[in-house]
Amino acid sequence: MEMTIFVYSILLLGVMGFITGFGLAYLAKKFEVKEDPRVEKIIKVLPGANCGMCGYPGCSAYAHAIVEKGAPYDKCVPGKKSGVAEKIKKIMEEES
Protein backbone atom coordinates (compact mmCIF):
# COMPACT_ATOMS: atom_id res chain seq x y z
CA MET A 1 0.00 0.00 0.00
CA GLU A 2 2.75 2.48 0.92
CA MET A 3 4.62 1.64 -2.27
CA THR A 4 1.52 2.41 -4.36
CA ILE A 5 1.14 5.84 -2.77
CA PHE A 6 4.82 6.53 -3.45
CA VAL A 7 4.54 5.54 -7.13
CA TYR A 8 1.37 7.60 -7.60
CA SER A 9 3.06 10.60 -5.99
CA ILE A 10 6.03 10.32 -8.34
CA LEU A 11 3.75 9.96 -11.37
CA LEU A 12 1.62 12.92 -10.29
CA LEU A 13 4.67 15.13 -9.83
CA GLY A 14 6.01 14.05 -13.22
CA VAL A 15 2.74 14.86 -14.98
CA MET A 16 2.45 18.20 -13.20
CA GLY A 17 6.05 19.04 -14.15
CA PHE A 18 5.42 18.15 -17.80
CA ILE A 19 2.23 20.23 -17.97
CA THR A 20 3.91 23.19 -16.26
CA GLY A 21 6.94 22.99 -18.57
CA PHE A 22 4.76 22.78 -21.66
CA GLY A 23 2.67 25.74 -20.46
CA LEU A 24 5.74 27.86 -19.75
CA ALA A 25 7.23 27.08 -23.17
CA TYR A 26 3.96 28.01 -24.90
CA LEU A 27 3.60 31.26 -22.96
CA ALA A 28 7.24 32.21 -23.57
CA LYS A 29 6.64 31.97 -27.33
CA LYS A 30 3.29 33.72 -27.18
CA PHE A 31 4.53 36.72 -25.18
CA GLU A 32 8.00 36.93 -26.75
CA VAL A 33 9.34 40.48 -27.02
CA LYS A 34 10.68 41.17 -30.48
CA GLU A 35 13.63 43.55 -30.65
CA ASP A 36 14.99 45.49 -33.59
CA PRO A 37 18.15 43.72 -34.86
CA ARG A 38 19.88 47.08 -35.27
CA VAL A 39 20.08 47.45 -31.48
CA GLU A 40 22.29 44.35 -31.17
CA LYS A 41 24.51 45.50 -34.03
CA ILE A 42 24.98 48.92 -32.46
CA ILE A 43 25.75 47.40 -29.06
CA LYS A 44 28.51 45.34 -30.71
CA VAL A 45 29.97 48.49 -32.31
CA LEU A 46 29.95 50.52 -29.09
CA PRO A 47 33.02 50.16 -26.84
CA GLY A 48 31.05 48.59 -23.98
CA ALA A 49 32.48 50.90 -21.32
CA ASN A 50 29.00 51.65 -19.91
CA CYS A 51 30.48 54.94 -18.69
CA GLY A 52 27.37 57.09 -19.14
CA MET A 53 29.25 59.92 -20.87
CA CYS A 54 26.67 59.88 -23.64
CA GLY A 55 23.94 60.80 -21.18
CA TYR A 56 22.42 57.31 -21.03
CA PRO A 57 22.92 54.74 -18.24
CA GLY A 58 24.94 52.41 -20.46
CA CYS A 59 25.76 51.30 -23.99
CA SER A 60 22.59 49.23 -24.27
CA ALA A 61 20.38 52.17 -23.31
CA TYR A 62 22.22 54.39 -25.78
CA ALA A 63 21.73 51.83 -28.57
CA HIS A 64 18.01 51.63 -27.79
CA ALA A 65 17.78 55.43 -27.80
CA ILE A 66 19.45 55.62 -31.22
CA VAL A 67 17.11 53.08 -32.81
CA GLU A 68 13.87 53.93 -31.04
CA LYS A 69 14.12 57.67 -30.34
CA GLY A 70 16.56 58.89 -32.99
CA ALA A 71 19.34 59.94 -30.61
CA PRO A 72 22.45 61.45 -32.24
CA TYR A 73 25.13 58.97 -33.34
CA ASP A 74 28.11 60.95 -32.04
CA LYS A 75 27.44 61.03 -28.29
CA CYS A 76 29.80 58.13 -27.43
CA VAL A 77 32.91 59.84 -26.03
CA PRO A 78 35.15 56.73 -25.68
CA GLY A 79 34.27 55.66 -29.23
CA LYS A 80 35.10 58.95 -30.99
CA LYS A 81 38.66 57.91 -31.90
CA SER A 82 37.61 54.53 -33.27
CA GLY A 83 34.90 56.00 -35.52
CA VAL A 84 31.86 54.60 -33.73
CA ALA A 85 29.57 57.33 -35.07
CA GLU A 86 30.33 56.38 -38.68
CA LYS A 87 29.75 52.68 -37.97
CA ILE A 88 26.42 53.43 -36.29
CA LYS A 89 25.42 55.61 -39.23
CA LYS A 90 26.17 52.73 -41.63
CA ILE A 91 24.08 50.32 -39.53
CA MET A 92 21.15 52.73 -39.44
CA GLU A 93 21.32 53.39 -43.18
CA GLU A 94 21.62 49.77 -44.32
CA GLU A 95 18.74 48.49 -42.19
CA SER A 96 16.30 51.34 -42.98
N, C-alpha and C positions, 0 to 999 in steps of 0.2 A: 504494500500500500504506500509506504513512504517513498519507494523508488518511483512509483507512478506519478506521484505529486511532483517529484524532482524533475522527471522527464517532461511533464506537461509545463512546468515553470520554464524550463530551458526552451522548449518549443515556442511558448508564448512570447518570451523575450526576443527570440530570433525573428518571429513574425512581426512583432512590434518594431524591431530595429529595421527590418527590411522596408516596411511601410513608411516609417519615418524618413529613412534614407531616400527612398523613391520620391516622397513628397518634397523633401528639401531640394533634390536635384531638379524637379519640375519647376518649383518656385524660383530657383536661382536662374533658370533659363527664361522664365516668364517675366521676371522683374529685372533682367540684366540691364545695366546702364551702359549705353553705347557712347563711346568717346571719339572725338574727332582724331583721326590718325596723325594730323599735323602736330598735335600737342606732344605726342611721344617723340616725333622727329625733332622738334624744337628743344625738348628736354635733353636729348642726346647731344645737340649742338652746344647748348649752354655749358659753362665750365663746371657747374655742380657745386659751387662754393656755398650756396645758400646764405649769402652774406647779407642780403636785404638792401644793398646799395641802390637797387633799381626802384625801391619803394614798395616792393612786394615781399611777403614773408619768406620767400624762397624761390628757387628756380622753377619749380612746378607751378607755383601760383603765377609767376611771371609768364610762363608759357601759356597757361590758361587765359590770362588777360590779353595776350597778343591775339590768340585765335578767337576768343569769344567777345572781347570788348574792343578790339582794335588798338591796343596799346602800342606806343612807338617801339620800333625794333632796336633802337640804339641806347636803351637805358641800362644795359648790362656793363657795368664799369670794369670788372675783371676780364671781360671778353672783348674789350675794345681793340687790344693789340692783335688778337688772333682773328679778327674779322667776323665776329659772331653776327653782327647786324646784317652783313651781306648774305651770310648763310641763311639766316632767318628769312630775309627778303626772298631768296630763291625758293625756300620751302613754301612760303605763302603764295608765291606766284605760280609755281608748278601745280599746286593742289587746287587752285581756285577754278 
